[in-house]
Amino acid sequence: MKKSLILILVVLMTGFVSAQSLEETLSNLSSTAGKAYVKPVTSAFGSNLNSGWVHGVPPKSLIGFHFNLKVVAMGSFFSDDQKRFSESGTFVFNNSQIDAIIKNSGYQPGTPQYNAIYSEMQNKAFGVNFSGPTVNGNKDEYVKVNFPGAKVNGQDVAKYTVDLTDVKGFLDELPALPMGAIQLTAGTVLGTYVSVRYFPSIDVQDIGKVSFWGAGLIHNIGYWIPNPLPIDIGAGFFFQNLKAGDILETKATQFGLYASKTFGAGISFTPYVGATLETFTTDVNYTYESNQINELGSKVKVPIKLELEGENSVGFTFGFNIKLAVLNINADYKAAKVSTASLGLSLGF
């Protein structure tokens, strides 16, 4: 069974991989453009990690036997405005790009004006605007560097747009970012379930080794209330850490209040809702290969480390769990700035 679960999770984790390398793609972007380019996927990773933990509030018993092994699939949805970006920054043009810019302004190679502009533009950073597909943009569209025009060495140089042919949409407008995990939940002690979540290290093409783990608990507040409540109310806290190659590392935390009501016994139906506060941060590390040339005649390589905060802060979850003897099926939807759906299939007592 374990091998079957891992196979399912590998399919979920690798189904979105592009034919191009993410690290190679990012190596063509400075920190400003790189941050805007990769932001949608870092928010999706974080929202996925903060989803699928709960499928109901535990009973308020002092001691009980509960053991549940679940494979959970999550998918965070991309909005249309996450497919493109526009950001200002600086850029050093390479020789062929400089040649195209100067020719576009009407200066012919070999003329004094051309030579003077060419010499001045080499190894010089210009203020530009980056625009085009984000990591989840169209794979057939390139990121563009929009040179606004400038006076260079006393000569007017017109605006011009350069295509970065090594930077395009990586996920090709994927509707949602899929992920999966194996989750074990056990209890009950003082009305509390403890959960651990794990994904084995898998080598994902063009990303590297992907793995994550997490832990948390949910406690039935009604345990401390003598009179029975009409519904079960719980409070939970969960933490998770994900690494994707040497490029990404995401840490996510979530605190939530949950309510559920179980109808039936051996075969039962449990609707549940939750209100959560969540945070997640992602560190992105790569090396930017600038067009600037050093004294040895090689491209200048700049280490880039970005820290991106997740877009979600508050989420509202609505879901249900169906228990068929030892088989459980649950599904829910988290409404948030980055919305996420999750589906769980588990065996438990």
Secondary structure as UniProt FT lines:
FT   HELIX           2..14
FT   TURN            15..16
FT   HELIX           22..26
FT   TURN            27..28
FT   HELIX           31..49
FT   STRAND          63..77
FT   HELIX           80..82
FT   STRAND          84..92
FT   HELIX           95..104
FT   TURN            105..106
FT   TURN            109..110
FT   HELIX           112..121
FT   TURN            122..123
FT   STRAND          125..133
FT   TURN            135..136
FT   TURN            139..140
FT   STRAND          142..147
FT   STRAND          150..152
FT   TURN            153..154
FT   STRAND          155..157
FT   STRAND          160..168
FT   STRAND          176..189
FT   TURN            190..191
FT   STRAND          192..204
FT   TURN            205..207
FT   STRAND          208..220
FT   HELIX           221..224
FT   STRAND          232..244
FT   TURN            245..247
FT   STRAND          248..260
FT   STRAND          263..264
FT   STRAND          267..293
FT   TURN            295..296
FT   STRAND          299..309
FT   STRAND          314..324
FT   TURN            325..326
FT   STRAND          327..335
FT   STRAND          340..348
//
